[in-house]
Amino acid sequence: MKIEPGVSLSDFPITQKWPVQHPERLQLYSLPTPNGVKVSIMLEEAGLPYEAHLVSFDSNDQNSPEFLSLNPNNKIPAIIDPNGPDGRPLPLFESGAILVYLAEKTGKFMPKDAAGRYETLQWVMFQMGGIGPIFGQVGFFHKFAGKDYEDKRPRDRYAAESRRLLGVLNQRLTGRDWIMGKEYGIADIAVFPWVRNLVGFYGARDLVGFDDFPEVQRVLDAFLARPAVVRGLTIPAAS
């Protein structure tokens, strides 16, 4: 969407369905799923003022014309930053893109040097291209409708790939406090909500042999102990 000069939040159709109470704040449209809480956690960690709007899947909000006007891919999260580049509102979807944008906007949770920045981005992409889709399939075949399929080969395939990805992550974390070393950042914010979901909500700890990855457990525990993470995991609150 090209933003013309003079455009305000009220010009976005999504604000008709979710009225804005604080137009000076970043607007978040989300749900507390692993992808959704990446952005709420980042906003809490960065201390950036925002207003959260619940996109209810139960009400099919994600397929409403208003939401589709912001994200034609009908997925959460999405944002509108009223103070985007050049002072114009910036609409943005895809959780990974939003994390990168917020890191660059605030100057937080991303290395300042170019090499560190690209190394961080590779681990964000590792989550987006691997951990998210594969762990999500484990959830489908282990917890949701797929659990009733007699053929367990799909479940076992995704469980095996999840185990492989956990091994990659475990190796990376060995000798490091966080994915990038001593500094916590957007790579951790991208990855660990999905790890939490895999062993918690999906109940797949035993299926993937999670106890074989002590470094992942250690860093997951540290992640979940952060006050901003505790807050972000419940945002937006259910209405």
N, C-alpha and C positions, 0 to 999 in steps of 0.2 A: 504494500500500500504506500503510494507516494503521499507524503504529508506536505501540504501547501502552507505557506506562511499565514499566520493568523488562526490556524486550526486549534481548537480547544478540545478538552475531553468530551464535552457535550456533543461534539460533532461525530463521535463514534457511536454507531448503533447499539453496541453492547451496553452502553450506559442507560439505555432505555429499560433494559431488563434488570440491570443491577445498578440502581442509582448511586451516584458518587456523593459521599458525605464530606470528603476531604480532598478537593480537587488538586491541592498542592502536593499530594502524596502519590507515590507509585501505586498503581492499581493491580492487584493480583487476583486472577481468576483460577481457582484450583480446587483440589480435594486432597485429603491426607493419604495419598497413595505414595509408593516409593518415588515416582517421578515428581509428583506434586510437592512433596516435602523437601525435595532438593532446594527448591526456590524459597520456601518459607524459612528453612534453616539458614540459607545464605542471607536472607534479609535480616533475620534475627542476629546472626553473627556479625554482620556489617553495621548494624544499628541504623539502617536506612529506613526512614518513615514510610509506611505503606498502609494500604487499606485492602483487606482481604475479602473476597467474595466467594461463597461456596457454589461450586458448579455441581449440582446434584445429578448423579447418574440415575438415581431412582426416578427422578422427574424427567430424565432424558434431556437435561439442560444442554449437554454437549452437542446436541443436534439441533438446537434452536437456531433460527436465523440470526439472532443477535450474537450468539457465541461464534457461529460460523463466519460472521463478518470479521471476527478477530483472528480465528484460526480455522481455515477451511479444511484442515485435517481432523477436526472435531476431537482433539485430544487436549487434556490438561497437562501442565499449566500453561497459562499465557499471561502476559502483562501489558499494561500501557504505562510508560514512564512519561509523565507530563513535562519533565525536564530532561528530555533526551538530547542527542547531539544537536548543536546549533540552537538549543533552547526550544526545539519543537517536540511535540509528543512523539514517542516512539512505541508503536505496537510490535510485540515480539512473541513468537511461540517457539516451541522445542526447548526442553529443560536444559540441555547442554548449552545451547546458544545463549539462553538467559543467564546461566551461571557465568559464562565468559564475559558477557556484557556487564553484569553487575560487578565482577572482579575488576574489570577495566574502569568502570565508572567510579568505583570507590577506592581503587588502588589497594585493595585488600585481597588476601588469600590467593594470590598469583605472584610467582617470582617476578622481580623487576627485570632481570636479565633475559635476553632473547632465548638462550639455550634452555633456561629453566622454564620459561613460558611454554615453549614447544614440548618439552618433556611432560609438563603438566597436561597439556592438551592431548598428548597421546594416551594418557591414563583416563582422561575424561572420555575419549573415543573408545577406549577399551570397555568402559562401562556401557556406553551407548550401543556399541555394535555387538558386544558379547554378553556381559553380565545381565543387562536388562532383558533383552529378548530371550535368552536361554533360561534364566531363572523364572521369567514369566511363564514359559512353557512348562516348567516343572510345576508351577502353581496350578496350571490348567489340568495337567494330567495326574497330579497327586491330590489336589484339594477340591477342584471344581468338577465340571461335567465330565472331563476326560477320565476321572478316576473310575468311572463305571464301565470303561471299555475293557473288554476281556483281553484284548491284545495289549500286553504291557511293554511291547518293544518301543513304542514312542516315548513312554515315560522313562524307560531305562536309558534310551539314547540321550534324552535331555538331562537326566540325572548324571550320566557319565560325563557329559560335556560340562555340566556345572562343577563336577568334582575337578575336572581338568583346570577350569578357570580359577577355582579356589586354590589349586596348587600354584598357579602362576602368581596369584595375589599373595599367597603365603610366602613364596620365595622372595617376592619384592619387599615384603615387610620385615623380613629377617634382618635384624640389626638396624632397623629404622623405627622411629617413633610413629611416623605417618608415611603415606605413600611417597611423598617427596622428601622424606628425611625428617629433620627436626621440625619443619614448619608444616602446620596444618593448612589445608587449602581446598580448592574446589574439586580436586580429584577425590579427596576423602568424602566431601559432601555429595558427590555423584555416586560413589560406590557403596557406602555403608548403609544407606537406607534400603538398598536391595539385599544386602547380606542379612540385615535384620529381618526383612520380610521372608526371606528363604527359610530361615531357621525358626522364625516366630509364627507369623500369620499362615505361611504355607505348611508349617509343620514338617519340613523336609530334612531336619538335622540328621536323622539316622539314614534316610534314603541316600543322601550324598556323602555320608561319612564325615560330617563336619568336625567331629572331635579330632580328626587327623590333621587339622590345620590350626595349631595353637596360636600362631602369630596373627591369623585373621581374627580369632576370638579375642585376643589381647587388645587389638586395636579397635574392634567393635565395642568392647567394654569401655574403652577410653572415649570413643565417639559418643556413646549413649550417656556418658557421665557429664557431658558438656551442657551447661544450663541453656544455651541457645538451641541446642539440639532437642532437649526436653520440650522446650516451648514450641519449636518449629514442627515437631511431630504431630501436634494437635491442631495445626492451622491449615485451612480455615476450620473453625469449630462447626460442628453439626448444628443446624438450626432447630 
